[in-house]
Amino acid sequence: MTQGIYDVDRELMSAKQRQEYVEQRLNAIVEYAYKNAPAVKRKFDEVGLSPSQIKTVYDLQNIPITRKDDLVELQRRYPPFGGFIAVPLNAVHSIYVSPGPIFEPNDPDEQTDVTAMALYAAGFRKGDIALVAFSFHLVSAGNRIQEGLHKLGVTVVPGGVGNSDLQLQIMHDLKITGYVGTPSFLMTLIQKAEDKGYDFRRDFNLRCASVSAEPLPPALRQTFQENYGISVRQFYGTADVGIVGYECEKQSGMHIPPDIVVEIVEPGTGRQLGPGETGEIVVTTLSNRIYPLIRFGTGDLSFYTDEPCPCGRTSPRLVRIVGRVGKSVKVRGMFIHPGQVQRVMDNFDEVANFQLVVKRREQRDELLMKVEVKSEKIDRKELANKLRDEFQSVCRLRPDDIEFVTLGSIPPQREIISDERTWD
């Protein structure tokens, strides 16, 4: 760790060194996954490919993309991991569960290092005390962040989600210096502090924050940095493959870690696109020998630059996340698929039609469920409580409000999820 760089050898590689580093590991992981993960072998065999034909990143275009919806279906067909696990089950350190459900075997050796790399770039150092406000329940985010912080010598308070009054007290009493979570929850804590009469900049010790799971509008970043003196940097990742990009102090895009391949591809064709062209983020893990994913489509849209970064790191950078492919949306860090919502509503015969509406108010995502009922005699309060419980059980999120609307007011051909959020 030198001059703000966590791993000089890997983060400062020349273009030639990086190409050799990636291709050597790409050849090895493709060969390994083909031999040990039945789903990878099926994917290759279905298109008549052999591992020996994948020599470069360009060659990846010949491999079909696997998406999250595919994982759900494959895990149902070939339980429990869809054929992607490459080791005996008793060799797995831990298993996380994403909505779907999707079972995700974890490789802590692979994930901890890249997580530490991203958090070091965000300003975390030995001696810091960090509040982690991502979930530690079933999903991977909180635990992975904690492991990365521990590797840096940071003391961790596993706050999880919610309990804002308690988390604010923890932040104040323990003199928390670092925060990891969503930007909206950080702003909630700051506003709550001000409501209690605190001067946040004077009365708290928070100096750095690493945020993810939702967009960080430029105006909100500016508020954190100028009004409260908090250095805020973003990272981007998914539960399936971990961290895919992380910001440095220059805030000029998210550096792609050395041990993954990121392609930006044309939706629908999988054709690789060049710098500045918007397409889907597709990821191949190079060092995960427990759950190797070859060409995993994240469903997120972005574009990249390979121009040099003033920080000295030489990797390409994702400039920003600009949207989603398809119909699923990310709300407060969790993906919601139309199929999940439909599955919830299929359990309620009294519901004639419905629509989920996602809005944004005061830097927080809000979920509104619009519901038409078949009869005015239905107990709406009881139905609303049951809908909230069932939705939370399946989707891991609780609707903020359920609005019963006039029968016929929701168009029959509506989108199941309507995303009305805008970002400044």
Secondary structure, DSSP 8 states (H G I E B T S, - for coil): -BTTBS-HHHHT--HHHHHHHHHHHHHHHHHHHHHH-HHHHHHHHHTT--GGG--SGGGGGGS--EEHHHHHHHHHHSTTTTT---S-GGG-SEEEEETTTEEEEE-HHHHHHHHHHHHHHTT--TT-EEEE-S--SSSSHHHHHHHHHHHTT-EEEE--S--HHHHHHHHHHTT--EEEE-HHHHHHHHHHHHHTT--HHHH----EEEE-SS---HHHHHIIIIIH--EEEEEEEETTTEEEEEE-TT-SSEE--TTEEEEEE-TTT--B--TT--EEEEEEESS-SSS--SSEEEEEEEEEE-S--TTS--S-EEEEEEEESSS-EEETTEEE-HHHHHHHHTT-TTEEEEEEEEEEETTEEEEEEEEEES-TTS-HHHHHHHHHHHHHHHHS---SEEEE--TT-S-TT--SEEE-----
